[in-house]
Amino acid sequence: MVDTDALKIPKRRKPVKVWVHPDGLVLGSLFVHLQSAHRPGEEEPAEVLNGPEPFFVMECGSARELRFYNKHSVVRMEYTLDEGPPGDYAVYLPARLHLMDGSNLEGVIREMLDPQKARLFDYINIHEHRFVRLFLSDTEAALVNKAYIVRVTPDEPGPRD
């Protein structure tokens, strides 16, 4: 008999809110690896959604039902940052994302980008990333599927706390 626990990869549940087309809002937990493959520390939701796999796993509801969502159907995912305000980034790009459903998300894109390609236009056109990460505040972030973005406009920077 095979010990199935020995085959499990250690992961942590990260509470998220996901808007899925056509279902709407889904509350649940995303599974993230305890160690990122790309940097020190835990895997981030952006790594999961921008990874090459077409589906990701969520645990939903009080019954802890497992669901496998196709990334193409995800409009956006919002989550609370585990750490305090984000650290130092090469660029801070205030932006407003206008989505197909009529909603607008305002925030700041904070990323380590090549100085030669550090404009808002450059970031949204990084072809290997399906999702744009937008910091809605110092404690909340959203991952927005580029396929559901109608337009992006630079936003006026507000005061930083």
C-alpha positions in Angstrom: 0.0 0.0 0.0 1.2 3.5 -0.9 1.5 6.1 1.8 -0.3 9.1 0.2 0.9 11.5 2.9 4.5 10.8 1.8 3.6 12.0 -1.7 2.1 15.4 -0.6 4.0 18.5 -1.2 3.9 20.8 1.9 1.7 23.9 1.2 -0.1 26.6 3.1 -3.7 27.8 2.5 -3.8 31.5 1.6 -7.3 33.1 1.9 -8.4 34.7 -1.4 -11.4 36.3 -3.1 -11.6 35.2 -6.7 -13.9 36.6 -9.4 -14.5 33.8 -12.0 -16.3 34.1 -15.3 -19.2 33.3 -15.4 -19.7 32.2 -11.8 -18.8 35.5 -10.0 -17.2 35.8 -6.6 -15.7 32.7 -5.0 -14.3 32.7 -1.5 -11.7 30.2 -0.6 -8.0 29.4 -0.1 -5.3 29.1 -2.6 -2.5 26.6 -2.0 1.0 28.1 -2.0 4.3 26.3 -1.6 6.2 27.0 1.6 9.3 27.9 -0.5 9.2 29.8 -3.7 11.1 28.4 -6.7 12.1 32.0 -7.7 13.1 33.8 -4.6 13.6 33.4 -0.8 10.5 32.9 1.1 7.0 31.5 0.5 5.5 31.3 -2.9 3.2 34.3 -3.8 -0.2 34.1 -5.4 1.3 35.9 -8.5 3.7 33.0 -9.0 0.8 30.5 -8.9 -1.4 32.4 -11.4 1.5 33.4 -13.7 2.9 29.9 -13.7 2.8 27.7 -16.8 0.1 25.3 -15.5 -3.4 26.0 -17.0 -5.2 25.2 -13.7 -4.7 26.0 -10.0 -6.2 24.4 -6.9 -8.6 26.2 -4.5 -10.3 25.0 -1.4 -13.8 26.4 -1.1 -16.6 26.6 1.4 -17.0 25.2 4.9 -17.0 21.7 3.4 -13.4 22.4 2.2 -14.3 21.3 -1.4 -11.3 21.1 -3.7 -11.8 22.9 -7.1 -9.5 23.2 -10.0 -9.9 26.5 -11.8 -8.8 27.3 -15.3 -6.7 30.4 -15.2 -8.4 31.8 -18.4 -11.7 32.0 -16.5 -10.3 34.0 -13.6 -11.0 37.7 -13.9 -9.2 38.7 -10.7 -8.0 37.5 -7.4 -7.6 39.7 -4.3 -5.7 38.8 -1.1 -4.2 40.2 2.0 -0.4 40.6 2.1 1.3 38.5 4.7 3.9 41.1 5.5 3.4 44.8 6.2 3.8 47.4 3.5 5.7 46.2 0.5 9.5 46.7 0.5 11.7 48.5 -1.9 10.9 48.2 -5.6 12.6 49.7 -8.6 9.3 51.3 -9.9 6.1 52.6 -8.4 3.5 53.0 -11.2 0.1 54.4 -10.0 -2.5 52.9 -12.3 -6.2 52.5 -12.9 -7.4 49.2 -14.5 -10.8 49.4 -16.3 -12.3 45.9 -16.6 -14.8 44.3 -18.9 -17.4 44.1 -16.2 -17.3 47.9 -15.8 -15.3 47.8 -12.5 -12.3 50.0 -12.0 -9.3 49.1 -9.8 -7.0 51.8 -8.6 -3.6 51.1 -7.0 0.1 51.0 -7.5 2.2 48.5 -9.5 5.4 47.9 -7.5 7.9 45.8 -9.3 11.6 45.2 -9.9 11.9 46.1 -13.6 14.7 46.8 -15.9 15.2 50.6 -15.9 15.1 50.4 -19.7 11.6 48.9 -19.5 10.1 50.4 -16.4 7.1 52.2 -17.9 3.5 51.2 -17.2 3.1 50.3 -20.9 6.2 48.0 -20.6 4.9 46.2 -17.5 1.4 45.5 -18.8 3.0 44.1 -22.0 5.2 41.5 -20.3 4.0 38.6 -22.4 4.9 35.8 -20.0 2.7 37.2 -17.3 -1.0 36.5 -17.7 -1.9 38.5 -14.5 -1.0 42.1 -13.5 -0.3 42.6 -9.8 -1.8 45.8 -8.4 -1.3 46.8 -4.8 -4.7 48.3 -3.7 -3.2 49.4 -0.4 -0.2 48.6 1.8 -2.1 45.4 3.0 -4.2 44.3 0.0 -3.2 43.2 -3.5 -5.1 42.1 -6.7 -4.0 39.9 -9.5 -5.9 40.9 -12.7 -6.2 38.8 -15.8 -5.0 40.8 -18.8 -7.6 39.2 -20.9 -10.3 41.0 -18.9 -8.7 44.5 -18.9 -10.2 46.9 -21.4 -7.8 49.7 -20.7 -5.1 50.9 -18.3 -4.6 54.5 -17.4 -1.8 56.1 -15.4 -3.2 57.4 -12.1 -2.1 60.3 -10.1 0.2 59.2 -7.2 -1.4 59.8 -3.8 0.4 60.3 -0.6 2.3 57.3 0.6 1.8 56.3 4.2 
